[in-house]
Amino acid sequence: MEPVVSTGRTPQQRVDAWLEEFEAALAALDVGRATSAFLTDSYWRDLTAFTWNIKTVEGHEQISDMLTARLADTRPAGFATTEDATDDGDGVASAFLSFETAVGRCEGHVRIRPDADGIDRAWTLLTTMQELKGYEENRGPTRVLGAVHGSDPDTRSWAEKKADEERELGRTAQPYVLVIGGGQGGIALGARLRQLGVPSIVVDRHERPGDQWRKRYKSLCLHDPVWYDHLPYLPFPENWPVFAPKDKIGDWLEFYTKVMEVPYWSKTTCLSANYDEEQERWTVELNRDGERLTLHPTQLVLATGMSGKPSIPTVSGQDIFAGEQHHSSQHPGPDSYAGKKVVVIGSNNSAHDICKALVDNGVDATMVQRSSTHIVKSDSLRSIALGGLYSEEAVASGMTTKKADLTFASLPYRIMHEFQVPVYNQIREQDKEFYDRLEAAGFKLDFGDDDSGLFMKYLRRGSGYYIDVGASELIANGTIKLVQGQLDHLTENSVVLADGTELEADVVVYATGFGSMNGWAADLMGQDVADRVGKVWGLGSDTTKDPGPWEGEQRNMWKPTQQPGLWFHGGNLHQSRHYSLYLALQLKARYEGLDTPVYGLAEVHHLN
């Protein structure tokens, strides 16, 4: 590598010099030279641009291997910064990038810092596909005209064309993609596929889009702030609440589905799905509001959320308990429980929300905490952890949702905890009195296995935390009763813990989480397909509930799996927005017959 010395240069000059050297090495197909543009301890995260995968390569050996496999086909060129580079301190300069490949237009982000000899090399690089050349969405200056100016042999109105399309799709015309699950994930992906011209159907068992939210307990609100939660194409209006109530979100999803013209089949249950290896397509049996239909999509997407089937512990006495038992996902709210004693098994988000709503309505509620829980106050999360990227202040400073998403994506998972630990140390110090009061009430707290807090717990295991919107104070002052222990058995009218503690109960709510998403795959396609895919979600961090080996990305999410034609999509609103783009582009490329050689298809280490 030609020396790019950092001393005496502005951040922009440093990044420009690095880009010039890096692009020259790529253009020469000189893998060794391109690899030497990176620090020994470095990370390249690629979202579809080079690998047709969601893949992070770490260190010289992995970077070299990826470039050896993919550089000649990818043909990257035209690297440039899209705005002025910044000084991030400690010798680090960073910038947003644009570039092109043989098939796409791409964006990314780079952080460079000097090595021991003072020569700038890349520490982190993010590369993302943004659109496919020749298959761009019709928006902005390329939007469709809409009206017909002049004669037109097709005299149908827009409404008539849409009605004809709806009648044909799934009958005389087969969808290329079938998306099972019509929550925010399925709807966001459906909108992107619609804009890309990929014939698709989103199916869901509920009566209306948004019912996944409407039918949850009445106190449910988003715990993530509005700036974090926009859907593709249509951001929430500026008067939208910071934390939207569930029914408002439900209405927005229904409105969004209609406005974005997402082909959406409600009241539809998927009965089975079988893959034909020779024809490379699925046979999917559906029940659509009483009508049996058979579809033959090429690609099948399970968009049933980041969580799988409800996980309910099996203990003796459940068959003789005289009261009501249900999982938190089926909890109706507090209205019918006046005068009753409710025992909630669990101490994460749903357990806290349910207990708070119960006691707010005068219902006797006891929370059974089985293991320690990470708690972070909503205000602290918003101001300290999210404020620089997703907040009103961030918007005022020029931060866009896209830039925030790229910045967040630019942090490799391997080192993300190093950025999170000081954030949660600051929160722990600021809210010390709050945490002291919780512990004094007997609540067991943690900040994750390595003190890295909420985001890493979410990415690693998707559980073990509560974003406090008021329930913690009710635990601290004793309004919500708290008991520690493991569930042992039920009697006719009580819950009995392993230490013999007996809790009188009329209602038992199992706020005990969910299994891996591939539990749905097992139900629809058989255990052999689920085993072929393996565990879904988690990073392989070898922390609690996230067994190694290290994966470097979310297992099986938004990328090709070991089962041809099967994809998983889900997560929170942020992830549904951001990663739906890369999944949609992967599906579009296959629909158009482009060559999509997948680099680094993940191995399966864990079954469901």
VENHUKA-V88563 format. One record per backbone hydrogen bond with DSSP energy under -1.0 kcal/mol. CO is the residue of the C=O (numbers start at 1). NH is the residue of the N-H. E is the energy in kcal/mol with one decimal. If there is no record, write none. Layout:
# VENHUKA-V88563
co: <CO/CO>
nh: <NH/NH>
e: <E/E>
This chain:
# VENHUKA-V88563
co: <4/6/10/11/12/13/14/15/16/17/18/19/20/21/22/23/24/25/26/29/30/31/32/34/35/37/40/42/43/44/45/46/47/51/53/55/57/59/60/61/62/63/64/65/66/67/70/71/74/77/80/86/89/92/93/94/95/96/97/98/99/100/103/104/105/105/106/107/108/109/110/111/111/112/113/115/118/119/121/122/123/124/125/126/127/128/131/132/137/139/140/145/157/158/159/160/161/162/163/164/165/168/168/173/176/176/177/178/179/180/183/184/185/186/187/188/189/190/191/192/193/194/199/199/201/202/203/204/206/208/210/210/211/213/217/220/225/226/232/237/242/244/245/246/247/248/249/250/251/252/253/254/255/256/257/258/263/265/267/269/272/274/276/276/281/283/284/285/285/286/287/288/291/293/295/297/299/300/301/302/309/315/316/317/324/326/327/328/334/337/340/341/341/342/343/344/345/348/349/350/351/352/353/354/355/356/358/359/364/365/366/367/368/369/373/374/376/377/378/379/380/381/386/386/391/392/393/394/395/400/401/402/403/404/405/406/408/412/415/416/416/417/420/421/422/423/424/425/426/427/429/431/432/433/434/435/436/437/438/439/444/447/448/453/454/455/456/457/457/464/465/466/468/471/472/473/474/474/481/483/486/489/492/493/494/495/496/496/497/501/503/506/507/508/509/509/510/510/513/515/516/517/518/519/520/521/522/524/526/527/528/529/530/538/539/539/543/546/546/554/555/563/565/567/568/572/573/574/575/579/580/581/582/583/584/585/586/587/588/589/590/606>
nh: <120/9/14/15/16/17/18/19/20/21/22/23/24/25/26/27/28/30/29/31/34/35/36/37/38/122/42/59/125/57/127/55/129/599/48/46/44/63/64/65/66/67/68/69/70/71/74/75/102/100/98/94/92/88/112/86/110/82/108/80/106/77/133/101/130/131/99/128/97/126/95/123/124/93/121/118/6/115/113/39/43/111/45/109/47/107/105/135/139/142/143/147/161/162/163/164/165/166/167/168/169/171/173/170/298/299/201/301/203/303/187/188/189/190/191/192/193/194/195/196/198/197/176/177/179/265/181/268/267/211/213/214/215/216/220/246/228/229/234/240/226/222/249/250/251/252/253/254/255/256/257/258/259/260/262/261/202/204/289/287/285/283/280/281/276/274/295/271/272/293/269/291/288/286/284/282/178/567/180/569/515/318/490/321/508/510/330/331/337/340/364/506/507/366/509/368/511/352/353/354/355/356/357/358/359/360/363/362/342/481/344/483/346/485/446/466/468/381/382/383/384/386/389/390/395/396/397/399/398/404/405/406/407/408/409/410/411/415/418/419/420/421/424/425/426/427/428/429/430/431/432/435/436/437/438/439/440/441/443/442/373/453/451/457/458/459/460/461/462/374/349/376/378/475/476/477/479/480/367/369/498/496/322/505/491/503/488/489/500/497/495/324/343/326/345/511/328/512/311/308/519/520/522/523/524/525/526/273/530/531/532/533/534/555/551/552/546/542/543/557/537/566/300/302/558/576/577/578/579/583/584/585/586/587/588/589/590/591/592/594/593/535>
e: <-3.6/-1.8/-2.5/-2.5/-2.9/-2.3/-2.2/-2.9/-2.3/-2.0/-2.9/-3.0/-1.9/-2.0/-2.2/-3.0/-1.7/-2.4/-1.5/-1.2/-2.5/-2.6/-1.9/-1.1/-1.9/-3.1/-1.1/-2.2/-2.2/-2.7/-2.4/-2.5/-2.2/-2.5/-2.5/-3.5/-2.9/-2.4/-2.8/-2.0/-2.4/-2.5/-2.5/-1.8/-2.3/-2.5/-2.3/-2.3/-2.7/-2.9/-2.3/-2.2/-2.0/-2.9/-3.0/-2.7/-2.3/-1.8/-1.9/-1.9/-2.9/-2.4/-3.0/-2.9/-2.7/-1.7/-2.0/-2.8/-2.5/-3.1/-1.9/-3.5/-1.3/-2.4/-2.0/-2.2/-1.9/-2.2/-2.4/-2.8/-2.1/-2.6/-3.1/-1.6/-3.2/-2.2/-2.6/-2.0/-1.4/-2.0/-1.7/-1.5/-2.5/-2.5/-2.2/-2.4/-2.4/-2.3/-1.9/-1.9/-2.7/-2.5/-2.4/-4.1/-1.2/-2.6/-1.7/-2.8/-2.9/-2.8/-2.6/-2.3/-2.3/-2.6/-2.3/-1.9/-2.7/-2.1/-2.1/-1.6/-2.6/-1.1/-2.1/-2.0/-3.0/-3.2/-2.9/-2.8/-3.5/-2.0/-1.6/-2.2/-2.3/-1.7/-2.0/-2.4/-1.8/-1.5/-2.2/-1.9/-1.1/-2.6/-2.0/-2.6/-2.3/-2.1/-2.5/-1.9/-2.7/-3.1/-2.3/-1.7/-2.9/-2.7/-2.3/-1.1/-2.7/-2.3/-2.7/-2.5/-2.1/-2.6/-1.8/-1.1/-3.0/-2.1/-2.6/-3.1/-1.2/-2.4/-2.5/-1.9/-3.3/-3.0/-2.8/-3.3/-2.3/-2.3/-3.1/-2.5/-2.6/-1.2/-2.5/-1.4/-2.7/-2.8/-2.1/-1.5/-2.1/-2.1/-1.0/-3.1/-1.9/-2.3/-2.6/-2.9/-1.7/-2.5/-2.7/-2.8/-2.5/-2.7/-2.3/-2.2/-2.6/-2.4/-2.8/-1.9/-2.9/-2.0/-3.2/-2.6/-2.3/-1.9/-1.4/-2.3/-2.3/-2.7/-2.5/-2.4/-2.7/-2.1/-1.8/-3.2/-2.1/-2.3/-1.4/-2.7/-1.6/-2.6/-2.6/-2.5/-2.5/-2.6/-2.5/-1.4/-1.1/-1.1/-1.1/-1.0/-1.6/-2.5/-2.3/-2.1/-2.0/-1.9/-2.5/-2.1/-2.7/-2.6/-1.2/-2.2/-2.8/-2.2/-1.7/-2.5/-2.2/-1.1/-2.1/-1.6/-2.3/-2.9/-1.4/-1.7/-2.7/-2.7/-2.5/-2.6/-1.6/-2.5/-1.4/-1.9/-2.3/-1.6/-2.8/-2.1/-1.0/-2.2/-3.3/-2.7/-2.5/-2.9/-2.9/-2.4/-2.4/-3.4/-2.4/-2.0/-2.0/-2.9/-2.8/-2.0/-2.7/-1.9/-3.1/-1.2/-2.1/-1.2/-2.8/-2.5/-2.0/-1.8/-2.1/-1.7/-2.2/-3.1/-1.3/-2.3/-1.8/-2.7/-1.7/-1.9/-3.0/-2.1/-3.1/-1.3/-2.6/-1.9/-1.1/-1.3/-1.9/-1.8/-3.2/-3.0/-3.1/-2.8/-2.2/-2.6/-2.2/-2.1/-2.5/-2.3/-1.9/-2.2/-2.8/-2.4/-1.5/-2.3/-2.3/-2.6/-1.1/-3.3>
